[in-house]
Amino acid sequence: MKIVKPAAAGTLESSDIEIRIEPADQPGLEIHLKSSVMQQFGKKIVQVIRETLEEIGVEDAYVEAVDKGALDCAVRARTVAAAYRAADRTDYEWRVRP
């Protein structure tokens, strides 16, 4: 999936995360995270964002995330929504993860 324009999903409300994605200046995924729980869960949040993008085929993107204590399921949902918006696609393949 190719990111063609900047897009975002999520809010800055408690227990949510705002994900902003835009085309990358260089190859690969560059992820920047600000989180109220950075010390405890920062690495895991970045891992969930990276794995989610890789699962849907995003190879090159610049991502900024501002977390307010979101659960993994919310991080995944916001990441997918932002990526599809940024790729200007509407052919969603939603599924429930085990």
matplotlib code that plots the C-alpha trace (Angstrom):
import matplotlib.pyplot as plt

x = [0.0, 1.5, 1.0, 0.2, -1.0, -1.0, -3.9, -4.9, -7.2, -8.0, -8.3, -6.3, -8.9, -8.0, -7.6, -7.2, -4.3, -3.9, -2.0, -0.8, 0.7, 2.4, 4.6, 8.1, 11.1, 13.2, 12.5, 11.1, 8.9, 9.8, 7.6, 7.7, 5.7, 4.7, 2.9, 1.7, 2.8, 6.0, 8.2, 5.9, 4.5, 6.3, 8.2, 5.0, 3.0, 5.6, 5.8, 2.0, 2.0, 4.9, 3.4, 0.0, 1.5, 3.5, 0.4, -1.5, 1.5, 2.7, 6.5, 7.4, 5.7, 6.4, 4.2, 3.6, 1.6, 0.3, -0.9, -3.2, -3.3, -4.9, -5.3, -3.6, -6.9, -7.4, -3.8, -4.4, -7.7, -6.4, -3.3, -5.3, -7.8, -5.0, -3.1, -6.1, -6.9, -3.3, -3.3, -6.6, -8.2, -11.6, -11.3, -11.1, -10.5, -11.6, -11.1, -11.0, -7.6, -7.4]
y = [0.0, 3.3, 6.4, 9.3, 12.1, 13.1, 11.6, 11.1, 9.0, 9.1, 11.7, 13.2, 12.0, 9.7, 6.0, 6.9, 7.6, 10.0, 8.5, 10.8, 9.3, 10.9, 9.9, 9.2, 11.2, 8.0, 4.3, 2.4, 3.2, 6.0, 6.1, 8.8, 8.4, 10.7, 8.8, 9.4, 5.8, 5.9, 4.3, 1.3, 0.7, 2.8, 0.0, -2.1, 0.7, 1.3, -2.5, -2.6, 0.3, -1.2, -4.7, -3.3, -1.2, -4.2, -6.5, -4.1, -3.7, -0.2, -0.1, 3.6, 6.1, 8.7, 8.2, 10.5, 9.1, 10.8, 8.2, 8.8, 5.2, 3.4, -0.4, -2.4, -2.9, 0.9, 1.4, -1.1, 0.4, 4.0, 2.9, 1.0, 3.9, 6.5, 4.3, 3.7, 7.4, 8.3, 5.8, 7.3, 3.8, 2.6, -1.1, -2.0, -5.5, -5.4, -8.5, -9.5, -10.5, -13.7]
z = [0.0, -1.1, 1.1, -1.2, 1.1, 4.8, 6.9, 10.5, 12.7, 16.4, 19.1, 21.9, 24.4, 27.3, 26.3, 22.6, 20.2, 17.4, 14.4, 11.6, 8.5, 5.5, 2.6, 3.6, 2.5, 2.6, 2.3, 5.4, 8.3, 10.5, 13.7, 16.4, 19.5, 22.4, 25.1, 28.7, 29.3, 27.3, 30.0, 30.5, 27.1, 24.5, 22.8, 22.6, 21.1, 18.4, 17.7, 17.3, 14.9, 12.9, 12.7, 11.7, 8.9, 7.7, 7.7, 5.4, 3.1, 4.0, 3.4, 3.3, 5.7, 8.2, 11.3, 14.3, 17.1, 20.3, 22.8, 25.8, 27.1, 24.2, 24.2, 21.4, 19.6, 19.4, 18.2, 15.4, 14.4, 14.3, 12.4, 9.7, 9.4, 9.0, 6.5, 4.3, 4.3, 3.5, 0.7, -0.6, -0.6, 0.4, -0.2, 3.5, 4.6, 8.2, 10.3, 13.9, 15.2, 17.4]

ax = plt.figure().add_subplot(projection="3d")
ax.plot(x, y, z, "-o")
ax.set_aspect("equal")
plt.show()
